């Protein structure tokens, strides 16, 4: 109703027309994004629809906006940007999905198909790590170290849950997946998470070595903690990511093994895991005393 104070409709006609054209341009942009993402739920009924018609609609609306009134067009675009920023930073999480995820999925799938393992060359070799983690509470510094070591290569955090799916009412790994992904976000490491169920740790590591990765992105290096009698220490709460009062230690991880508690992995099985990895032509890294590494102190030297 505030527009009535302008006195003349011709005064606001240019602004209204510009906003209508901006709406049509935004609709064409949304259709273009859905077309480029190849979203399966986007099925336009217009027979001659292509991404070219979307671009033509966007260009036509933008050109007409500036032909009608350059000032109104500039003001409308500025208002649109402010509105987008406000919605991005102030609005709650949406439940209808994100087009950016669909676009990323489409592009990743396309380029993964182009990645040919038969064209690998030693000149462009890079470490692609599979780090086996029993309990992240005692392995945070090792996780950080391998993240620095991977050098833009693939990084997978693997975990074996010793259970039998036949005796369980549902998959126990589904609730754990969220805890692991939250841990990856908090530690700020560029890693994927791969969890599996197996009757023994050795069988679980075999599964992960066979199935982790996709296409030409598969782990070529297995990283294991050293097998010794040292008692594990809970280093998760002391990690810099959780020293702030605003950050809470993610739930879902059990406490570290007590010094008197039996190990889940025998020495024979540990050696068997190393032998299996070598049979699969994987490199093997055995990490020891990484939890005593003070990365901040080393960087200050």
Number of C-alpha atoms within 10 A of each C-alpha: 4 5 10 9 8 10 9 10 12 10 11 15 11 18 19 15 17 27 19 14 21 21 14 17 21 15 15 21 17 14 20 19 18 20 19 14 19 15 14 8 7 11 11 11 7 7 6 8 13 13 16 11 14 20 16 13 19 20 14 14 21 18 14 16 24 14 11 14 15 15 12 19 24 14 15 18 15 12 12 15 12 12 11 12 12 11 11 11 9 9 9 8 9 7 6 6 9 9 14 12 11 17 17 12 13 15 13 12 12 11 10 13 11 11 13 12 11 7 7 11 8 6 6 6 9 14 17 22 27 31 25 23 19 18 17 22 23 21 21 21 22 23 23 16 17 20 21 12 14 17 12 12 18 21 27 24 22 23 23 24 16 15 14 12 13 8 7 9 7 9 12 15 14 10 10 15 15 15 15 22 14 15 19 17 13 17 18 12 16 16 21 16 17 20 20 18 19 17 13 15 23 19 18 21 24 16 16 21 21 13 12 20 18 11 13 15 16 20 24 18 23 24 20 20 17 14 14 8 8 9 13 15 16 18 16 20 16 12 16 12 16 16 13 9 6 6 12 12 17 16 12 12 13 9 12 16 17 11 12 7 8 9 11 11 13 13 11 8 15 16 12 13 21 20 14 17 19 14 10 12 11 17 17 18 16 11 15 13 11 17 18 11 12 10 12 9 8 8 7 6 5
